[in-house]
Amino acid sequence: MRKYLIPEEGSFYKANLHSHSTVSDGGCTPQRLKEHYKNHGYSILAFTDHELLVDHSDLDDEDFLTITGVEYAFVEKEDYWSSKTIEFNMFAKNQHNVTQVCFDPSYVIHGEKWRADVAKRIGGDFKREYTIECMQKVIDTARENGFLVSLNHPCYSMETPEFFGRLDGLFAMEIYNHTSFVSGGINEYNTAMYDDMLRRGKRLSCLCTDDCHRGNDDDDKEWRHDRYGGFVMIKAPRLEYGCIMDALEKGDFYASQGPEIKSLYIEDDKIYLECSEAKSVSMVASHRPFGGTCFADYDGYVTRASFNMPKHGQQWFRFEVRDEKGYYANTRAYHIDEFEL
């Protein structure tokens, strides 16, 4: 009997979960940003402007959905460019929830700053401190008030897994941030930090995102700007806000720079993965020596791979697909205790 790790039923919806518009420091208006992404086959766009939570549901149509979100920062010291900087994305489980948590108006320094004066908020102004305790309070408060919280661009932050590993309650972390790579030359394709978080007992999914800022309209030269480089494919029954947020919370998606994962299931004590044409498919497990890689022939491709179900003290496993361009797709980690073995 098959057990699907990515649901069999439903449709895949392509999403960018990190973007900036003219509401903060982005170069495109929300309307123009929607047009860019919809024209490139995306069905979902999360607006995560710095510090300002705005409902963009007026841009929704039958083929396109906006997610209400905000990027929330902790800056260690005044000199931003030499400072450690932790940033989270908060995604509202209710699309119309624009009540800001732990709001600090001094952080609103971009774009439509007038919104800080009218922002709905829980409690009074909040004073941020660059401490684990303060960050944990923000995560806890966000979750209590209906938000999913993700960790953004960990390499850009200049922090370490020892620091991040003390945070609880994150639903996901970015393992690729396209703007960090395009604009900063930072290697934000970073599965090692994800594995480190998993080995510290954190249960979270992984994201590839754009974090787009630029206003370039020349989509024929995609490599020149910071769009379409990282995305997630969400498997959900319908393109409806509740369905999409439920799928995100359950981890019914995969993260990608390009490759497609079409199917992932367990049958007869083996795990099968079907994908677009790839050069390798790897299973990464919590403990050596379990795991392995299925390679294509020199002039061929892998579109289907199988692996033995991990046992013998393993805690989790995940999958990584690499195509001939060197782009990757990654599943979340699946924990052994999710299954009846």
DOKEVEX-283686 format. One record per residue (C-alpha): residue in three letters; x, y, z; residue number from 0. Coordinates in steps of 0.2 Angstrom, whole numbers, m for minus. Layout:
N
{'ALA', {X, Y, Z}, NUM};
...
This chain:
341
{'MET', {0, 0, 0}, 0};
{'ARG', {7, 17, m5}, 1};
{'LYS', {10, 31, 7}, 2};
{'TYR', {12, 48, m2}, 3};
{'LEU', {25, 59, 6}, 4};
{'ILE', {19, 73, m6}, 5};
{'PRO', {0, 71, m7}, 6};
{'GLU', {m6, 62, m23}, 7};
{'GLU', {m22, 72, m24}, 8};
{'GLY', {m23, 90, m28}, 9};
{'SER', {m12, 102, m40}, 10};
{'PHE', {5, 109, m38}, 11};
{'TYR', {5, 128, m37}, 12};
{'LYS', {21, 138, m40}, 13};
{'ALA', {25, 151, m27}, 14};
{'ASN', {38, 164, m22}, 15};
{'LEU', {37, 167, m3}, 16};
{'HIS', {48, 182, m2}, 17};
{'SER', {46, 198, m11}, 18};
{'HIS', {47, 217, m9}, 19};
{'SER', {37, 230, m18}, 20};
{'THR', {36, 249, m17}, 21};
{'VAL', {27, 247, 0}, 22};
{'SER', {45, 246, 7}, 23};
{'ASP', {61, 245, m3}, 24};
{'GLY', {56, 236, m19}, 25};
{'GLY', {57, 243, m37}, 26};
{'CYS', {40, 237, m43}, 27};
{'THR', {23, 241, m37}, 28};
{'PRO', {12, 227, m30}, 29};
{'GLN', {2, 226, m46}, 30};
{'ARG', {18, 226, m57}, 31};
{'LEU', {26, 212, m47}, 32};
{'LYS', {10, 202, m48}, 33};
{'GLU', {11, 204, m67}, 34};
{'HIS', {29, 198, m68}, 35};
{'TYR', {26, 183, m58}, 36};
{'LYS', {9, 178, m66}, 37};
{'ASN', {17, 180, m83}, 38};
{'HIS', {31, 168, m78}, 39};
{'GLY', {19, 154, m73}, 40};
{'TYR', {17, 158, m54}, 41};
{'SER', {1, 155, m45}, 42};
{'ILE', {6, 162, m28}, 43};
{'LEU', {16, 177, m22}, 44};
{'ALA', {19, 182, m4}, 45};
{'PHE', {21, 200, m1}, 46};
{'THR', {34, 202, 13}, 47};
{'ASP', {38, 220, 13}, 48};
{'HIS', {50, 226, 27}, 49};
{'GLU', {40, 229, 43}, 50};
{'LEU', {24, 233, 35}, 51};
{'LEU', {10, 220, 34}, 52};
{'VAL', {m2, 224, 20}, 53};
{'ASP', {m17, 214, 13}, 54};
{'HIS', {m15, 213, m6}, 55};
{'SER', {m30, 202, m9}, 56};
{'ASP', {m37, 215, m21}, 57};
{'LEU', {m24, 208, m33}, 58};
{'ASP', {m31, 190, m32}, 59};
{'ASP', {m40, 182, m47}, 60};
{'GLU', {m45, 165, m51}, 61};
{'ASP', {m28, 160, m56}, 62};
{'PHE', {m17, 170, m44}, 63};
{'LEU', {m17, 172, m25}, 64};
{'THR', {m7, 184, m14}, 65};
{'ILE', {m1, 179, 3}, 66};
{'THR', {m1, 192, 17}, 67};
{'GLY', {16, 193, 25}, 68};
{'VAL', {29, 204, 32}, 69};
{'GLU', {48, 203, 34}, 70};
{'TYR', {53, 207, 52}, 71};
{'ALA', {72, 211, 57}, 72};
{'PHE', {83, 211, 71}, 73};
{'VAL', {99, 222, 68}, 74};
{'GLU', {113, 220, 81}, 75};
{'LYS', {120, 237, 79}, 76};
{'GLU', {118, 254, 70}, 77};
{'ASP', {130, 251, 56}, 78};
{'TYR', {118, 239, 46}, 79};
{'TRP', {131, 233, 33}, 80};
{'SER', {143, 227, 46}, 81};
{'SER', {130, 221, 58}, 82};
{'LYS', {123, 203, 61}, 83};
{'THR', {105, 204, 55}, 84};
{'ILE', {92, 191, 59}, 85};
{'GLU', {76, 192, 48}, 86};
{'PHE', {60, 182, 49}, 87};
{'ASN', {45, 181, 37}, 88};
{'MET', {28, 180, 45}, 89};
{'PHE', {14, 173, 35}, 90};
{'ALA', {m4, 177, 40}, 91};
{'LYS', {m15, 161, 41}, 92};
{'ASN', {m30, 173, 38}, 93};
{'GLN', {m27, 183, 23}, 94};
{'HIS', {m35, 198, 30}, 95};
{'ASN', {m25, 198, 46}, 96};
{'VAL', {m15, 214, 46}, 97};
{'THR', {m13, 216, 65}, 98};
{'GLN', {6, 218, 68}, 99};
{'VAL', {14, 209, 82}, 100};
{'CYS', {29, 216, 92}, 101};
{'PHE', {28, 231, 81}, 102};
{'ASP', {43, 243, 82}, 103};
{'PRO', {40, 259, 71}, 104};
{'SER', {58, 264, 72}, 105};
{'TYR', {62, 250, 60}, 106};
{'VAL', {50, 257, 46}, 107};
{'ILE', {63, 266, 36}, 108};
{'HIS', {58, 262, 18}, 109};
{'GLY', {44, 266, 6}, 110};
{'GLU', {27, 270, 12}, 111};
{'LYS', {32, 275, 30}, 112};
{'TRP', {15, 283, 33}, 113};
{'ARG', {9, 266, 36}, 114};
{'ALA', {18, 265, 52}, 115};
{'ASP', {6, 278, 59}, 116};
{'VAL', {m10, 269, 55}, 117};
{'ALA', {m4, 251, 57}, 118};
{'LYS', {m15, 240, 68}, 119};
{'ARG', {m4, 232, 82}, 120};
{'ILE', {m5, 221, 97}, 121};
{'GLY', {m1, 231, 112}, 122};
{'GLY', {10, 246, 112}, 123};
{'ASP', {27, 249, 103}, 124};
{'PHE', {39, 235, 105}, 125};
{'LYS', {58, 238, 109}, 126};
{'ARG', {68, 225, 100}, 127};
{'GLU', {84, 218, 107}, 128};
{'TYR', {97, 207, 98}, 129};
{'THR', {95, 192, 110}, 130};
{'ILE', {88, 175, 108}, 131};
{'GLU', {75, 179, 122}, 132};
{'CYS', {68, 193, 112}, 133};
{'MET', {68, 184, 96}, 134};
{'GLN', {59, 169, 104}, 135};
{'LYS', {46, 181, 111}, 136};
{'VAL', {43, 188, 94}, 137};
{'ILE', {41, 170, 86}, 138};
{'ASP', {30, 165, 100}, 139};
{'THR', {19, 180, 99}, 140};
{'ALA', {17, 179, 80}, 141};
{'ARG', {12, 160, 81}, 142};
{'GLU', {m1, 164, 95}, 143};
{'ASN', {m8, 177, 84}, 144};
{'GLY', {m10, 167, 68}, 145};
{'PHE', {6, 168, 59}, 146};
{'LEU', {18, 155, 52}, 147};
{'VAL', {36, 161, 54}, 148};
{'SER', {51, 156, 43}, 149};
{'LEU', {70, 160, 45}, 150};
{'ASN', {77, 170, 30}, 151};
{'HIS', {94, 170, 22}, 152};
{'PRO', {104, 163, 36}, 153};
{'CYS', {121, 166, 27}, 154};
{'TYR', {117, 184, 24}, 155};
{'SER', {113, 186, 43}, 156};
{'MET', {131, 182, 47}, 157};
{'GLU', {125, 171, 62}, 158};
{'THR', {129, 153, 65}, 159};
{'PRO', {119, 137, 68}, 160};
{'GLU', {123, 137, 86}, 161};
{'PHE', {113, 154, 87}, 162};
{'PHE', {99, 149, 76}, 163};
{'GLY', {98, 132, 84}, 164};
{'ARG', {92, 140, 100}, 165};
{'LEU', {76, 146, 92}, 166};
{'ASP', {60, 136, 92}, 167};
{'GLY', {43, 137, 83}, 168};
{'LEU', {49, 141, 65}, 169};
{'PHE', {39, 132, 52}, 170};
{'ALA', {53, 133, 39}, 171};
{'MET', {70, 141, 34}, 172};
{'GLU', {77, 147, 18}, 173};
{'ILE', {90, 135, 10}, 174};
{'TYR', {91, 147, m5}, 175};
{'ASN', {89, 165, m7}, 176};
{'HIS', {91, 172, m25}, 177};
{'THR', {94, 190, m21}, 178};
{'SER', {108, 186, m8}, 179};
{'PHE', {117, 176, m23}, 180};
{'VAL', {113, 189, m37}, 181};
{'SER', {116, 205, m27}, 182};
{'GLY', {128, 200, m14}, 183};
{'GLY', {138, 185, m21}, 184};
{'ILE', {133, 175, m5}, 185};
{'ASN', {131, 156, m6}, 186};
{'GLU', {114, 155, 0}, 187};
{'TYR', {111, 138, m7}, 188};
{'ASN', {114, 131, 10}, 189};
{'THR', {108, 113, 15}, 190};
{'ALA', {121, 110, 27}, 191};
{'MET', {114, 123, 39}, 192};
{'TYR', {97, 115, 37}, 193};
{'ASP', {104, 98, 41}, 194};
{'ASP', {112, 105, 56}, 195};
{'MET', {95, 112, 62}, 196};
{'LEU', {87, 96, 60}, 197};
{'ARG', {101, 87, 70}, 198};
{'ARG', {97, 99, 84}, 199};
{'GLY', {80, 92, 84}, 200};
{'LYS', {71, 106, 75}, 201};
{'ARG', {56, 101, 64}, 202};
{'LEU', {55, 113, 50}, 203};
{'SER', {53, 113, 31}, 204};
{'CYS', {65, 121, 18}, 205};
{'LEU', {62, 135, 6}, 206};
{'CYS', {69, 142, m10}, 207};
{'THR', {64, 160, m12}, 208};
{'ASP', {68, 176, m23}, 209};
{'ASP', {68, 190, m10}, 210};
{'CYS', {66, 201, m26}, 211};
{'HIS', {69, 220, m24}, 212};
{'ARG', {74, 226, m41}, 213};
{'GLY', {62, 235, m53}, 214};
{'ASN', {70, 229, m70}, 215};
{'ASP', {56, 226, m82}, 216};
{'ASP', {67, 216, m95}, 217};
{'ASP', {61, 199, m92}, 218};
{'ASP', {71, 192, m107}, 219};
{'LYS', {87, 194, m97}, 220};
{'GLU', {81, 185, m81}, 221};
{'TRP', {99, 183, m75}, 222};
{'ARG', {101, 202, m73}, 223};
{'HIS', {88, 203, m59}, 224};
{'ASP', {82, 194, m44}, 225};
{'ARG', {66, 186, m49}, 226};
{'TYR', {62, 168, m54}, 227};
{'GLY', {78, 160, m46}, 228};
{'GLY', {70, 151, m31}, 229};
{'PHE', {52, 145, m28}, 230};
{'VAL', {41, 132, m19}, 231};
{'MET', {29, 120, m27}, 232};
{'ILE', {14, 118, m15}, 233};
{'LYS', {2, 103, m17}, 234};
{'ALA', {m15, 108, m12}, 235};
{'PRO', {m33, 104, m16}, 236};
{'ARG', {m37, 121, m23}, 237};
{'LEU', {m30, 138, m26}, 238};
{'GLU', {m38, 145, m10}, 239};
{'TYR', {m30, 154, 4}, 240};
{'GLY', {m35, 142, 18}, 241};
{'CYS', {m29, 127, 7}, 242};
{'ILE', {m12, 135, 3}, 243};
{'MET', {m8, 140, 21}, 244};
{'ASP', {m14, 122, 27}, 245};
{'ALA', {m2, 114, 14}, 246};
{'LEU', {12, 126, 20}, 247};
{'GLU', {10, 122, 38}, 248};
{'LYS', {9, 103, 35}, 249};
{'GLY', {25, 104, 23}, 250};
{'ASP', {15, 98, 8}, 251};
{'PHE', {28, 106, m4}, 252};
{'TYR', {45, 106, m11}, 253};
{'ALA', {58, 119, m14}, 254};
{'SER', {67, 122, m30}, 255};
{'GLN', {79, 132, m41}, 256};
{'GLY', {72, 123, m57}, 257};
{'PRO', {70, 104, m56}, 258};
{'GLU', {52, 97, m53}, 259};
{'ILE', {48, 83, m41}, 260};
{'LYS', {32, 75, m48}, 261};
{'SER', {29, 61, m35}, 262};
{'LEU', {36, 55, m19}, 263};
{'TYR', {29, 39, m10}, 264};
{'ILE', {33, 24, 1}, 265};
{'GLU', {28, 7, m5}, 266};
{'ASP', {34, m11, 1}, 267};
{'ASP', {48, m3, 12}, 268};
{'LYS', {55, 7, m2}, 269};
{'ILE', {54, 26, m6}, 270};
{'TYR', {51, 31, m24}, 271};
{'LEU', {54, 48, m31}, 272};
{'GLU', {49, 54, m49}, 273};
{'CYS', {56, 70, m56}, 274};
{'SER', {60, 80, m71}, 275};
{'GLU', {76, 75, m81}, 276};
{'ALA', {90, 76, m68}, 277};
{'LYS', {108, 71, m66}, 278};
{'SER', {107, 64, m49}, 279};
{'VAL', {94, 61, m35}, 280};
{'SER', {100, 59, m17}, 281};
{'MET', {93, 54, m1}, 282};
{'VAL', {101, 62, 14}, 283};
{'ALA', {98, 54, 31}, 284};
{'SER', {101, 60, 49}, 285};
{'HIS', {115, 47, 52}, 286};
{'ARG', {128, 40, 42}, 287};
{'PRO', {130, 28, 32}, 288};
{'PHE', {112, 28, 27}, 289};
{'GLY', {107, 37, 12}, 290};
{'GLY', {114, 37, m6}, 291};
{'THR', {113, 44, m23}, 292};
{'CYS', {106, 38, m40}, 293};
{'PHE', {116, 45, m54}, 294};
{'ALA', {112, 47, m72}, 295};
{'ASP', {123, 39, m86}, 296};
{'TYR', {135, 52, m93}, 297};
{'ASP', {123, 56, m108}, 298};
{'GLY', {107, 52, m100}, 299};
{'TYR', {95, 57, m86}, 300};
{'VAL', {87, 51, m70}, 301};
{'THR', {68, 53, m69}, 302};
{'ARG', {64, 39, m56}, 303};
{'ALA', {74, 34, m41}, 304};
{'SER', {71, 22, m27}, 305};
{'PHE', {79, 20, m10}, 306};
{'ASN', {77, 8, 5}, 307};
{'MET', {66, 15, 19}, 308};
{'PRO', {78, 21, 33}, 309};
{'LYS', {79, 11, 49}, 310};
{'HIS', {92, 7, 62}, 311};
{'GLY', {91, 23, 73}, 312};
{'GLN', {88, 35, 59}, 313};
{'GLN', {78, 50, 64}, 314};
{'TRP', {74, 59, 47}, 315};
{'PHE', {77, 58, 29}, 316};
{'ARG', {75, 71, 14}, 317};
{'PHE', {78, 71, m5}, 318};
{'GLU', {89, 82, m16}, 319};
{'VAL', {87, 82, m35}, 320};
{'ARG', {101, 90, m46}, 321};
{'ASP', {98, 94, m65}, 322};
{'GLU', {111, 97, m79}, 323};
{'LYS', {112, 115, m75}, 324};
{'GLY', {117, 112, m57}, 325};
{'TYR', {100, 118, m51}, 326};
{'TYR', {93, 109, m36}, 327};
{'ALA', {76, 104, m29}, 328};
{'ASN', {74, 99, m11}, 329};
{'THR', {60, 91, m1}, 330};
{'ARG', {58, 94, 18}, 331};
{'ALA', {64, 82, 30}, 332};
{'TYR', {52, 67, 34}, 333};
{'HIS', {54, 61, 52}, 334};
{'ILE', {54, 42, 55}, 335};
{'ASP', {41, 44, 69}, 336};
{'GLU', {28, 51, 56}, 337};
{'PHE', {27, 33, 49}, 338};
{'GLU', {21, 16, 56}, 339};
{'LEU', {36, 5, 53}, 340};
